[in-house]
Amino acid sequence: QQPVQSPQAVILREGEDAVINCSSSKALYSVHWYRQKHGEAPIFLMILLKGGEQKGHDKISASFNEKKQQSSLYLTASQLSYSGTYFCGSMNSGYSTLTFGKGTMLLVSP
Amino acid sequence: SAVISQKPSRDICQRGTSLTIQCQVDSQVTMMFWYRQQPGQSLTLIATANQGSEATYESGFVIDKFPISRPNLTFSTLTVSNMSPEDSSIYLCSVDMGPNGYTFGSGTRLTVV
């Protein structure tokens, strides 16, 4: 079951904040977040395994609400380098494969 | 995390022919995954390749069209057979690095003419 991402696209000025949401109609075992720049492979950002877990590094963090079956990615004080397409990936069990959402295109302008 | 070498990086092929894509991982991994990504779209899983057993294909993908080999724990190939323009896409292999997420090869951009 493909997770649903929102919004589809975000345009920001440098220094602004953004939130990208990922929700599933099925119970979630884990949520992954990736960023992909044009012409490149996706790069892993973080994985969230437990309900209510929050993780982050630098100015990018994420939360996972197991009860609501959703995760959110928070980008604060955005930088030009944050531009790209962000994908969430969901696993419904420890043995399932990773299914990606449709992606959120983020453009940060000077 | 692992490093994956994927070849070729791009190719232009005639319809009706086949192309084999190779992925070499710098460490031993149990499962390798093959994804397809059409321009501007999400990543769709084609199949999971385990060493020593047949690959497991996702709905909509069949072995005759996408045969996969997994001769050892560091290598896998995906063949796109009897190609048509609808097969034009980016094909990516990946491995699951547990808490370090999935690592992807650099991708193969295939154009079928």
Interface residues (C-beta under 8 A of the other chain):
Chain A: Q2 H32 Y34 E40 A41 P42 F44 L45 M46 I47 F87 G89 T97 L98 T99 F100 G101 K102 G103
Chain B: S1 F33 Q41 S42 L43 T44 L45 T48 E58 L92 D96 M97 P99 N100 G101 Y102 T103 F104 G105 S106 G107
